Amino acid sequence: MKCSKCGFENIVRASYCNKCGEKFKEEERKKAYKKTIFGKIETLENLKAIITLEKITGHIAFKIISLLIVLGIGLYFLFTMGIDTRLLESKNYEIFYNKNYNEYYLLVDDTISLVDVSLYRPNRVQQITVNHYDINGNLLEEKVIEKNQNVSLTTFEDDYYIIKSKYSSNKEQSLKVLVYKSSDI
């Protein structure tokens, strides 16, 4: 580092001039350091941190905010969608629930005889089975539904459906569903 008073060349990290004793200012020391190979490497590292967003993403505040956002989204979906399989609203039908009998009624247009039912399927669902029963409780048909496959139900003819969800924890859940045409009501 060159002394501004006497012009003597000092070592880069000097605080005082070795010849005249002049105290170097902090900004003079930083400027001299930046001209060295170590200063240039540090400048490149800072530039890399800016380009790769490491300065932002490496900051503790960013990590805390990101964690809170993910937690907030998870809680939102937990409270709005729940953790169990359930029927979702659709333009193809109206949903009614009878608490006394624990049954769902789907009301469809008179022109529809086969309706695709929208289901919320949590990730922990391993298997969904649709059992079709007659009015006496005799099993008419059993169908295993694949992950991306729609659940299709026919309109009521004295029969009902039980949609069973088996979860990864071996817990099972059943939804009893009856499908009616508008004119049948």
Secondary structure, DSSP 4 states (H G I P E B T S, - for coil): -B-TTT--B--TT-SB-TTT-PBPPHHHHHHHHHTSHHHHHHHHHHHHHHHTTHHHHTSHHHHHHHHHHHHHHHHHHHHHH-SS-EE--BTTEEEEEETTTTEEEEEE-TT-SEEEEPEE--TTEEEEEEEEEETTS-EEEEEEEPTTPPEEEEPPSSEEEEEEEEETTS-EEEEEEEEEEGGG-
